[in-house]
């Protein structure tokens, strides 16, 4: 593992956010290009925070890319074969994992990347117990990450993968249920991204340590996408990297630190450019007047090929930009034997909406994302739990 490098963004942002399923991958060999047609590629893995688990250990067998214009399995080229187990939750606070470093590949255009996992993937729960982490069976395609890029002769493609462990673990069955890995993966070209950093502080300027911070975008229909997330350090400082150039986003946080609960805050809209690829956003928070909870069911219940995430949203003042409906918390639903449920705890009092995000794994290895309609606005009051049922 190595320290996070400083980025030098140059181009417009590319990348995608998908919930993807995994298994063992196909095999393809490079064709030993001549020096005049050689480029290279580096692949780096990072992750976001979660307090639900102590470790998410996945065994990465190989990293592969697919050549444009080449059909099927014959287009896959193996970039590297790490064959190592990585704890995703260790990849925070500037720590990253190199999966490939300046590996020689043929110059040309590539349209997809995938990670092939092995066996022995495990999850360490909050109580320290270790349980198997199940990879859905029957999938021969690996973790597919759509990512179009061109490698010129004599140049290096610098690819970064954000493996969002916080939203990749799904529980099937309550109590002693099984844990399923359905990865949320973001793929980026290093040269196409920027960063924002700052500090979070409470009353009196006291730094807020361990607070989750998110960068979020809004589309024209008001749908929110979480681009990146991280947690503040001991001094309340954070840094969100791999953010898109030319796309407006907000920095959002609703800190819950121990028994202290703070009201949500957001920055104004931030838009990075190739000439100004870094920004600063400092946020100050006040203690919430009280807290309650939100729970509910999802229908129809997710099938074996589906998984659901819930977005808890509220209207947040965004600096000098007015207000926007932004995500202040998100969790994965639990599929039981007869129903599917979710629960948010320690929610500051106020008015909220809930939206469900359903990921369906298709037979060809691609994933379809469906959003439920956002619920009507509802109030969370002190020491009460509000029920909001979601339908797709």
C-alpha positions as CSV (number, residue, x, y, z in Angstrom):
1,X,0.0,0.0,0.0
2,X,1.1,3.5,-0.7
3,X,0.1,7.1,0.1
4,X,-2.5,8.8,-2.1
5,X,-0.8,10.9,-4.8
6,X,-1.7,14.4,-5.7
7,X,-3.8,14.5,-8.9
8,X,-3.1,16.5,-12.0
9,X,-6.4,16.5,-13.8
10,X,-6.3,17.4,-17.5
11,X,-9.4,16.2,-19.3
12,X,-13.2,16.0,-18.9
13,X,-14.6,13.5,-16.4
14,X,-15.5,10.0,-17.4
15,X,-16.5,7.0,-15.3
16,X,-19.7,5.2,-14.2
17,X,-21.3,4.1,-11.0
18,X,-22.8,0.6,-11.1
19,X,-23.9,-2.1,-8.8
20,X,-22.1,-5.2,-10.3
21,X,-22.0,-8.9,-9.7
22,X,-18.8,-11.0,-9.8
23,X,-17.5,-14.5,-10.2
24,X,-14.6,-16.1,-12.0
25,X,-13.4,-14.5,-15.2
26,X,-12.4,-15.6,-18.7
27,X,-8.9,-15.8,-20.0
28,X,-7.2,-13.9,-22.7
29,X,-3.5,-13.2,-23.5
30,X,-1.9,-10.1,-25.0
31,X,-0.4,-10.6,-28.4
32,X,3.1,-9.2,-27.5
33,X,2.9,-5.9,-29.5
34,X,5.9,-4.5,-31.0
35,X,7.6,-1.6,-29.2
36,X,6.2,1.0,-31.6
37,X,2.6,-0.1,-30.6
38,X,3.1,-0.5,-26.9
39,X,1.6,1.6,-24.1
40,X,1.1,0.8,-20.5
41,X,-1.5,0.9,-17.7
42,X,-1.6,1.3,-14.0
43,X,-4.6,0.3,-11.9
44,X,-5.2,1.6,-8.3
45,X,-7.9,0.6,-5.8
46,X,-9.5,2.8,-3.2
47,X,-12.6,2.6,-0.9
48,X,-15.0,4.7,1.1
49,X,-15.8,4.4,4.9
50,X,-18.3,2.3,6.8
51,X,-18.7,1.7,10.6
52,X,-20.9,-1.4,10.1
53,X,-18.0,-3.8,9.6
54,X,-14.4,-4.1,10.7
55,X,-13.0,-5.6,7.6
56,X,-14.2,-6.5,4.0
57,X,-11.6,-9.0,2.7
58,X,-11.8,-9.8,-1.0
59,X,-9.4,-12.0,-3.0
60,X,-8.5,-10.3,-6.4
61,X,-7.2,-12.9,-8.9
62,X,-6.7,-10.8,-12.0
63,X,-7.4,-7.4,-13.6
64,X,-8.6,-7.5,-17.3
65,X,-9.5,-4.9,-19.9
66,X,-11.5,-5.4,-23.1
67,X,-10.4,-4.2,-26.5
68,X,-12.9,-2.1,-28.5
69,X,-14.0,-3.8,-31.8
70,X,-13.2,-7.3,-30.5
71,X,-16.2,-9.4,-29.7
72,X,-16.8,-11.6,-26.7
73,X,-14.2,-13.3,-24.5
74,X,-11.5,-13.0,-27.2
75,X,-11.3,-9.2,-26.5
76,X,-10.3,-9.6,-22.9
77,X,-6.6,-8.9,-22.1
78,X,-5.1,-9.7,-18.7
79,X,-3.3,-6.7,-17.3
80,X,-2.1,-8.2,-14.0
81,X,-2.7,-11.2,-11.7
82,X,-2.4,-9.9,-8.2
83,X,-3.8,-13.0,-6.6
84,X,-4.0,-11.4,-3.2
85,X,-6.5,-10.6,-0.5
86,X,-7.3,-6.9,0.2
87,X,-9.1,-5.5,3.1
88,X,-11.2,-2.8,1.4
89,X,-11.7,-0.9,4.7
90,X,-8.0,-0.3,5.0
91,X,-8.1,1.8,1.8
92,X,-9.1,5.1,3.4
93,X,-7.4,8.2,4.6
94,X,-5.0,8.3,1.7
95,X,-4.1,4.6,1.6
96,X,-4.5,2.8,-1.7
97,X,-3.8,-0.6,-3.2
98,X,-1.8,-0.9,-6.5
99,X,-3.3,-3.7,-8.6
100,X,-1.1,-3.0,-11.7
101,X,1.9,-0.7,-12.1
102,X,3.0,0.4,-15.6
103,X,2.0,-2.9,-17.1
104,X,2.7,-3.1,-20.9
105,X,-0.4,-3.3,-23.1
106,X,-1.0,-2.7,-26.8
107,X,-1.8,0.8,-27.9
108,X,-5.5,1.2,-28.8
109,X,-8.9,1.8,-27.5
110,X,-10.4,-0.1,-24.6
111,X,-14.1,-0.2,-23.5
112,X,-14.3,-2.0,-20.2
113,X,-12.4,-3.3,-17.2
114,X,-13.2,-6.2,-14.9
115,X,-11.9,-7.7,-11.7
116,X,-11.9,-11.4,-11.3
117,X,-12.3,-12.6,-7.7
118,X,-11.2,-15.9,-6.1
119,X,-12.6,-17.8,-3.1
120,X,-12.1,-17.2,0.6
121,X,-13.8,-13.7,0.7
122,X,-14.7,-12.8,4.3
123,X,-16.4,-10.2,6.3
124,X,-15.5,-9.1,9.9
125,X,-18.6,-7.9,11.7
126,X,-18.7,-5.1,14.2
127,X,-18.4,-7.6,17.1
128,X,-15.2,-9.1,15.6
129,X,-16.7,-12.3,14.3
130,X,-15.7,-13.4,10.8
131,X,-18.3,-14.7,8.4
132,X,-18.1,-15.9,4.8
133,X,-18.8,-13.3,2.1
134,X,-20.8,-14.9,-0.6
135,X,-20.1,-14.1,-4.3
136,X,-23.2,-14.8,-6.4
137,X,-22.8,-18.0,-8.3
138,X,-23.2,-18.6,-12.0
139,X,-21.5,-15.4,-13.1
140,X,-18.5,-15.9,-15.4
141,X,-17.9,-12.2,-16.2
142,X,-16.2,-10.7,-13.2
143,X,-16.8,-7.3,-11.8
144,X,-17.5,-5.3,-15.0
145,X,-16.6,-1.6,-15.0
146,X,-17.5,0.3,-18.2
147,X,-14.6,2.7,-18.9
148,X,-13.7,3.9,-22.3
149,X,-10.1,5.1,-22.8
150,X,-7.4,5.2,-25.4
151,X,-3.8,4.2,-24.8
152,X,-1.3,6.0,-27.1
153,X,2.1,4.4,-27.9
154,X,4.6,5.4,-25.2
155,X,1.9,6.6,-22.7
156,X,0.4,5.2,-19.5
157,X,-3.3,5.0,-18.8
158,X,-3.8,5.7,-15.1
159,X,-7.1,4.0,-13.9
160,X,-8.5,4.3,-10.4
161,X,-11.3,2.0,-9.0
162,X,-13.4,3.1,-6.1
163,X,-14.8,-0.1,-4.6
164,X,-17.6,1.2,-2.3
165,X,-17.5,-1.4,0.5
166,X,-20.2,0.5,2.5
167,X,-22.9,-0.2,-0.1
168,X,-21.5,-3.5,-1.4
169,X,-22.6,-5.8,1.4
170,X,-26.2,-7.1,1.4
171,X,-27.8,-9.2,4.1
172,X,-30.2,-12.0,3.1
173,X,-32.2,-13.3,6.1
174,X,-32.4,-11.7,9.5
175,X,-30.5,-12.9,12.6
176,X,-27.9,-15.3,11.3
177,X,-28.5,-14.5,7.7
178,X,-25.9,-14.7,4.9
179,X,-23.8,-11.8,3.6
180,X,-23.8,-11.3,-0.2
181,X,-21.2,-9.2,-2.1
182,X,-22.8,-7.1,-4.7
183,X,-20.2,-4.5,-5.5
184,X,-20.8,-0.8,-6.0
185,X,-17.8,0.1,-8.2
186,X,-16.8,3.5,-9.7
187,X,-14.2,3.6,-12.5
188,X,-12.2,6.7,-13.3
189,X,-9.2,7.9,-15.3
190,X,-6.9,9.8,-13.0
191,X,-6.3,12.6,-15.6
192,X,-10.0,13.2,-15.8
193,X,-10.7,14.1,-12.1
194,X,-10.2,16.7,-9.4
195,X,-10.6,17.0,-5.7
196,X,-12.1,19.0,-2.9
197,X,-10.9,19.2,0.7
198,X,-11.7,21.0,3.9
199,X,-12.7,20.6,7.6
200,X,-15.8,19.9,9.5
201,X,-16.3,21.6,12.8
202,X,-19.0,21.8,15.6
203,X,-20.0,24.5,18.0
204,X,-17.0,26.6,19.1
205,X,-14.9,25.3,16.2
206,X,-14.4,21.9,17.7
207,X,-13.2,19.5,14.9
208,X,-15.6,16.7,14.1
209,X,-13.6,13.5,13.8
210,X,-15.1,10.4,12.1
211,X,-17.9,12.2,10.3
212,X,-19.0,10.8,6.9
213,X,-18.6,13.3,4.1
214,X,-20.2,12.8,0.6
215,X,-19.8,14.5,-2.8
216,X,-23.2,14.4,-4.5
217,X,-24.5,15.4,-7.9
218,X,-28.0,16.3,-9.0
219,X,-29.4,15.5,-12.5
220,X,-32.1,17.5,-14.3
221,X,-34.9,15.4,-12.7
222,X,-33.6,16.0,-9.2
223,X,-32.1,12.5,-8.8
224,X,-29.1,12.4,-6.5
225,X,-26.0,10.4,-7.1
226,X,-23.3,9.8,-4.5
227,X,-20.0,10.4,-6.3
228,X,-17.5,9.7,-3.5
229,X,-17.5,9.4,0.3
230,X,-14.9,9.6,3.0
231,X,-14.6,10.2,6.7
232,X,-12.9,13.1,8.6
233,X,-9.6,12.6,10.4
234,X,-8.7,13.5,14.0
235,X,-8.5,17.2,13.1
236,X,-11.9,17.2,11.2
237,X,-10.1,17.3,7.9
238,X,-11.3,15.4,4.8
239,X,-10.3,15.0,1.2
240,X,-12.6,13.8,-1.6
241,X,-10.7,12.8,-4.7
242,X,-11.6,11.3,-8.1
243,X,-14.3,13.9,-8.6
244,X,-15.6,14.8,-12.1
245,X,-14.4,17.8,-14.1
246,X,-17.1,20.1,-15.5
247,X,-20.0,18.5,-13.4
248,X,-21.5,20.5,-10.5
249,X,-21.6,18.7,-7.2
250,X,-22.1,19.4,-3.5
251,X,-20.2,18.4,-0.3
252,X,-22.7,17.0,2.2
253,X,-22.6,15.7,5.7
254,X,-24.9,15.0,8.6
255,X,-22.5,13.9,11.3
256,X,-23.4,11.3,14.0
257,X,-20.4,10.9,16.3
258,X,-21.0,8.7,19.3
259,X,-24.1,10.1,21.0
260,X,-23.8,13.5,19.4
261,X,-26.0,14.2,16.4
262,X,-25.6,17.2,14.2
263,X,-28.0,18.8,11.6
264,X,-27.1,18.4,8.0
265,X,-25.0,21.0,6.1
266,X,-23.9,21.3,2.5
267,X,-21.5,23.4,0.5
268,X,-22.6,25.5,-2.4
269,X,-22.4,24.0,-5.9
270,X,-18.8,23.2,-6.9
271,X,-17.7,22.8,-10.5
272,X,-14.1,21.9,-11.1
273,X,-12.3,22.7,-14.4
274,X,-9.1,21.6,-16.1
275,X,-7.4,24.8,-15.0
276,X,-8.9,24.8,-11.5
277,X,-9.2,21.2,-10.5
278,X,-9.1,21.6,-6.7
279,X,-11.5,23.3,-4.3
280,X,-12.0,23.9,-0.6
281,X,-15.3,23.5,1.3
282,X,-15.3,24.0,5.1
283,X,-18.6,23.2,6.9
284,X,-19.8,24.2,10.4
285,X,-22.5,22.2,12.3
286,X,-24.9,22.8,15.1
287,X,-26.2,20.1,17.4
288,X,-29.6,18.7,16.4
289,X,-32.5,19.5,18.8
290,X,-33.4,15.8,18.9
291,X,-33.5,12.6,16.9
292,X,-35.8,9.8,15.9
293,X,-35.8,6.9,13.4
294,X,-37.2,5.8,10.1
295,X,-38.1,2.3,9.0
296,X,-40.2,0.5,6.4
297,X,-40.6,-2.3,3.9
298,X,-39.8,-2.6,0.2
299,X,-42.1,-4.2,-2.4
300,X,-41.9,-6.3,-4.4
301,X,-39.2,-8.1,-2.4
302,X,-35.9,-8.2,-4.2
303,X,-35.1,-11.5,-6.0
304,X,-31.8,-13.4,-5.9
305,X,-30.5,-11.2,-8.7
306,X,-31.4,-7.9,-7.0
307,X,-30.2,-5.7,-4.2
308,X,-31.6,-2.5,-2.8
309,X,-30.2,0.7,-1.2
310,X,-32.2,3.4,0.5
311,X,-31.4,7.1,0.3
312,X,-32.5,9.3,3.2
313,X,-32.8,12.8,1.8
314,X,-33.7,16.3,3.1
315,X,-33.7,19.8,1.8
316,X,-30.4,21.3,2.8
317,X,-29.2,24.9,2.5
318,X,-26.3,24.9,0.0
319,X,-24.1,27.8,0.8
320,X,-25.3,30.8,-1.3
321,X,-27.0,28.6,-3.8
322,X,-30.4,28.2,-2.0
323,X,-31.5,24.7,-1.0
324,X,-31.5,21.3,-2.6
325,X,-32.8,17.8,-1.8
326,X,-29.7,15.9,-1.0
327,X,-28.8,12.5,0.5
328,X,-27.9,12.8,4.2
329,X,-27.7,9.0,4.9
330,X,-27.9,5.7,2.9
331,X,-28.2,2.1,3.9
332,X,-28.7,-1.3,2.3
333,X,-32.0,-3.1,2.8
334,X,-32.3,-6.5,4.5
335,X,-34.1,-9.3,2.6
336,X,-35.8,-11.7,5.1
337,X,-37.7,-14.9,4.5
338,X,-41.0,-13.2,3.7
339,X,-40.2,-9.4,3.5
340,X,-37.6,-6.8,2.8
341,X,-36.9,-4.1,5.4
342,X,-34.7,-1.1,6.2
343,X,-34.2,1.1,9.3
344,X,-32.4,4.4,9.8
345,X,-31.4,5.2,13.4
346,X,-30.3,8.4,15.1
347,X,-31.9,10.7,12.5
348,X,-32.0,14.4,13.4
349,X,-35.4,15.9,13.7
350,X,-36.7,17.5,10.5
351,X,-38.5,16.8,7.3
352,X,-37.2,14.1,5.0
353,X,-37.9,12.0,1.9
354,X,-36.9,8.3,1.2
355,X,-36.0,6.8,-2.2
356,X,-35.1,3.2,-3.1
357,X,-32.3,2.3,-5.5
358,X,-32.7,-1.2,-7.0
359,X,-29.9,-3.0,-8.8
360,X,-30.8,-6.0,-11.0
361,X,-28.1,-8.3,-12.3
362,X,-28.9,-9.3,-15.9
363,X,-27.9,-12.6,-17.5
364,X,-25.1,-10.9,-19.6
365,X,-23.4,-9.6,-16.5
366,X,-24.6,-6.0,-16.9
367,X,-26.7,-4.3,-14.2
368,X,-29.9,-2.3,-14.5
369,X,-30.5,0.5,-12.0
370,X,-34.1,1.4,-11.0
371,X,-35.2,4.3,-8.8
372,X,-38.4,4.2,-6.9
373,X,-40.4,7.4,-6.7
374,X,-39.3,9.5,-3.7
375,X,-41.7,9.4,-0.9
376,X,-43.8,12.4,0.1
377,X,-42.2,14.6,2.7
378,X,-42.5,13.3,6.3
379,X,-41.4,14.5,9.7
380,X,-38.9,12.8,12.1
381,X,-39.7,13.8,15.6
382,X,-37.8,13.2,18.9
383,X,-37.8,9.6,20.2
384,X,-40.3,8.4,17.6
385,X,-39.9,6.1,14.6
386,X,-41.7,7.0,11.4
387,X,-42.7,4.2,8.9
388,X,-42.2,4.8,5.2
389,X,-42.9,1.9,2.8
390,X,-41.2,1.9,-0.6
391,X,-42.6,0.4,-3.9
392,X,-40.7,-0.1,-7.1
